[in-house]
Amino acid sequence: MPPARLIAIAILLAAGPAAAQDGAPVQATATATAQSAAAEASEQPALEDLLWVARPIVVFADTPNDPRFQQQMRMLDERAVELAERDVVILTDTDPAAKGPLRTALRPRGFNLVLIDIDGTVAQRRPAPTTARELINLIDRMPSRRQETGSRRQ
């Protein structure tokens, strides 16, 4: 399995905010090998570009071969459609030496998963792999998501 994936990023950014709001699930995946992980990181959007457009899930690891990283990516891939329905974009950083903008902004240590709400606030940090189901439930409990769906449940 490829070590890094982006879910729905190319289509979401190309179509703009209107595509994120029309309710249609967006499913696109792009894969990269370990050799192109650094090039892929430079192609990823800045967190500011995703503000009010998507909910980034940022997955950090010290290497794309980290078993926790690979497990996390598999778990996210299993529920890609459900995540896309919630405007989730998966961003990865597996090169601590590059000191990319994601690493600079979020300062992870080793493996780390960071869920960022659509308003740009860090909603959750996890030091271990987390199932997509847990993340979906967490997203569905966020005030911004409840507002999107019109739900009044707490």
N, C-alpha and C positions, 0 to 999 in steps of 0.2 A: 504494500500500500504506500502511496506517495506520502511523504512526511508533512506536507503543508497543503492546505486547501483554503480557498476563498469561496464563500457562498454568496452568490447574488450580487457581488460588488460591482462587476463590470456593467451589468444591465441596470442596476439601481442608480449608479452614478451617471450613466449615459442618458437615462431617461429623465433624471432629475427628480425633484420632490413630488411631482404629480404622480409618478409611477409608484412611489411609496405610499400614496394615499388612496389609490383607486381600489385597493382591497384585493387585487388579483395576486395570487402567490407568484413569486418570482423565484425561479430555480435555475441557477447556473453555477457550475463549479469550474475552477481552474486549478490545475495541479502543477506542482513544481518539484523537481528533484532536489536532493541535498546540494548539488553543485550550483543550482540557480536560486537557492533560498535568499541569498544576499540581493540578487537582482530583483527578486519578487518583493522584498521588503521596501525597496525604493519605489515600486509601482503602487504600493498600498496608499490609500488616501490618508490624509492627516485627520486626526480626531475632530478638528474644527470643521472639516468638510462634511462630516457626518452628523453634525449638530442639527437636531430637528428633522433629520432624514432617516436615520437608522439607529439601531441599538447595537453598538459594537460589543462583541465578545473577543477579548484579546487573550491569546494563549501564548505564554512565554515558556521557553525551555533553554537550557544551555547548549543543546544540540538537537537536531531533528531526529536523532537516533534514540533519544530519551524514551524509555518505555511508557512513561506517564504521558508524554506528549503524544505518542502514537495512539495510546488508548483513548485519550481525550478526543483526538481528531476522529477516531472511529465512532465514538459515542455521538459526537455532533453530526457526523455524516449520516448516521442512522435516522435522524429526525430532521434532516435538512429542509423538508417541505414545511413542517410545522414551525421551524425557526424562521424561515423566509416569510411565513404568514405574519409573523410578529416583527417584521422589518429588522431581523438580526443579520449582522454582517460579521463574519469571522475574520479576524486579523491575527497574524502569527509573527513571532519574532524568536528565532532560534539561534541568533548570533550575538552573544553579549559583547563581543569585542567590537562590533560595529557601532555600538552606542547610538542606535537609531532613535527617532523621535518618540516612538512608543515607549521604549525603555527609559528614555530621559524623563518623559512625563509621568510614567506610572511606577518606576523604580522597583521592579520585581527582583526576587532572589531565587535563582534556580527555576523550578517549575512553578508557574503561577497562572491562574485564570482570573481575569478581571471582566466583570459585566458592567457595562456603562449604559445608563438609561438614555433615552432619546434627548433629554435636556442636557446631557453632558456630565451628569453627576455619576460618580462611581457608586454603583448599587451593591456590589458584592466582590470580595476577593476570596479566592479559594486556593490553598496551597497543595491541593490534591485533585486528581481528576474528578469531575462531577458529571453525573448523567445529564443528558439533554432533557430528560423528563423533569429533573429537579430545576434546571434553569428555566424551562418553559413555565413551570408552576410559579417560580419566583417572578418572572416577567409578568405573568397574568395577575399577580397580586400588586404590582406597581400602580400607583395612582395614575400615571400617564397612560398605561395600558387599559385600566378600567375606564378611563375617560374615552379612549378610542372606541371601546366596545360598548360603552353605555351601561356597564355593569355597576351595580351599587354594592356588590358583595365585598366584604372586608377580607 
